[in-house]
Amino acid sequence: MNYNFDEIIDRHNTNALKTDALLERYGDKNLLPMWVADMDFATPKPIVDALKLRLEHRIFGYTQTPESFFAAIVNWLKIRQNFDVKREWISYIPGIVKGIGLAINVFSEVGDKIIIQTPVYHLFKHLVEKNERIMVENPLKLVDNQYEMDFSNLEKIIDEKCKILILSNPQNPSGKVWEKQTLQKLAEICQKHKILVISDEIHADLTLFGNRFHPFAAVSDVAKNNSITFQSPSKTFNIAGIVSSFSVVPNEKLREKFYNFLIANELNEPTIFSIIAAETAYNFCGDYLTQLTDYLEDNINFVESFLQKEFPKIKMMKPQASFLVWLDCRELGLNHAELVDFFVKKAKLALNDGEMFGSGGEGFMRMNIAVPRKILEQALNNLLFTN
Ligand SMILES: Cc1ncc(COP(=O)(O)O)c(C=O)c1O
């Protein structure tokens, strides 16, 4: 099947966060929305068709989770990520943010410390602080316009109150695909200090430009035995609103503790639609992913060459995965409020400002380029009218 990612689909008045929360969040409903991390492309047709078919049945009562749901996940992880996972390691979870929150509650106490490596997905901070844990930042190092983990600082900040490290793999906001050796080293340090690693791998399948994703639990036995992994087809196939995420916990003790909690509270039970969407995505939508990846790479190259030619003061960190582009705007010489104003008031663009991702995000902006090319062109052209 051929997918048309150039098609412009109006999302206004569907309660889409990206369009319909603009006025509330940015004070202007007429901005080009390039913030929330979902895509403005149609969900693959096989998923839409499978959901339609089920809707036609007209009864949506209690539904069991078929073994085919787990089989689709096991198969996808093996084929796409070379990740060998046993069926019993997997559970449905009601969203990745919720899953991380649940794991925080099961594996740490109020007042414990949790490490995040900033700049990083802003809800990590929210999850730690709103659950009354103490957030400890281990800022990433910027080396040759790419992020690296700062292991010597990590060793310095760790104390016996640190119980969990939340990893973004691949990394949001920069799109960095962590190298195997980096993850192995992280695993060693965390194991040595009895720190559980929660690996958020929601962007795993969207690797770009020939980069290879490494699931944290697959890099070593140490990593495998001291981690909880969260993945989902939600970003890859644009089905975040359907919620079909899952966890992978290879270690039996950790698994028993976490899954007993999920089962006790029926948090392991998917909805009818999550099952259908996930199974169809993983079984029948590989061709969509191939075409999507090409389109995203072209969009990223387009942004890169546009900025180099027309707006060299803004520098792009080329993502190795996903559809988020991390823009270094420090050469504009603007403070935080001025930078936000520049994008919202002058360029009429709704981006995520870098400060929300924690230390190291100052002076950066995150732009979601999963939009039809025409919209991307319009967004970049808006920058030209800011002078
Ligand atoms: C790194 C990361 N984790 C989690 C999420 C959200 O996941 P969910 O909608 O399953 O809670 C996002 C969405 O942008 C994300 O980028």
The ligand as an SDF file (V2000), in Angstrom:
LIG
                    3D

 16 16  0  0  0  0  0  0  0  0999 V2000
    9.6840    9.7390   25.9380 C   0  0  0  0  0  0  0  0  0  0  0  0
    8.1800    9.6890   26.0390 C   0  0  0  0  0  0  0  0  0  0  0  0
    7.6110    8.8890   26.9400 N   0  0  0  0  0  0  0  0  0  0  0  0
    6.2720    8.8000   27.0660 C   0  0  0  0  0  0  0  0  0  0  0  0
    5.4210    9.5450   26.2680 C   0  0  0  0  0  0  0  0  0  0  0  0
    3.9530    9.4430   26.4450 C   0  0  0  0  0  0  0  0  0  0  0  0
    3.5350    8.1140   26.4640 O   0  0  0  0  0  0  0  0  0  0  0  0
    2.0600    7.7070   26.8230 P   0  0  0  0  0  0  0  0  0  0  0  0
    1.1520    8.5390   25.9920 O   0  0  0  0  0  0  0  0  0  0  0  0
    1.9890    6.2620   26.5110 O   0  0  0  0  0  0  0  0  0  0  0  0
    1.8810    7.9690   28.2810 O   0  0  0  0  0  0  0  0  0  0  0  0
    5.9770   10.3940   25.3010 C   0  0  0  0  0  0  0  0  0  0  0  0
    5.1140   11.2220   24.4530 C   0  0  0  0  0  0  0  0  0  0  0  0
    5.5150   12.2060   23.9160 O   0  0  0  0  0  0  0  0  0  0  0  0
    7.3870   10.4460   25.1730 C   0  0  0  0  0  0  0  0  0  0  0  0
    7.9680   11.2130   24.2420 O   0  0  0  0  0  0  0  0  0  0  0  0
  1  2  1  0
  2  3  1  0
  2 15  2  0
  3  4  2  0
  4  5  1  0
  5  6  1  0
  5 12  2  0
  6  7  1  0
  7  8  1  0
  8  9  2  0
  8 10  1  0
  8 11  1  0
 12 13  1  0
 12 15  1  0
 13 14  2  0
 15 16  1  0
M  END
$$$$
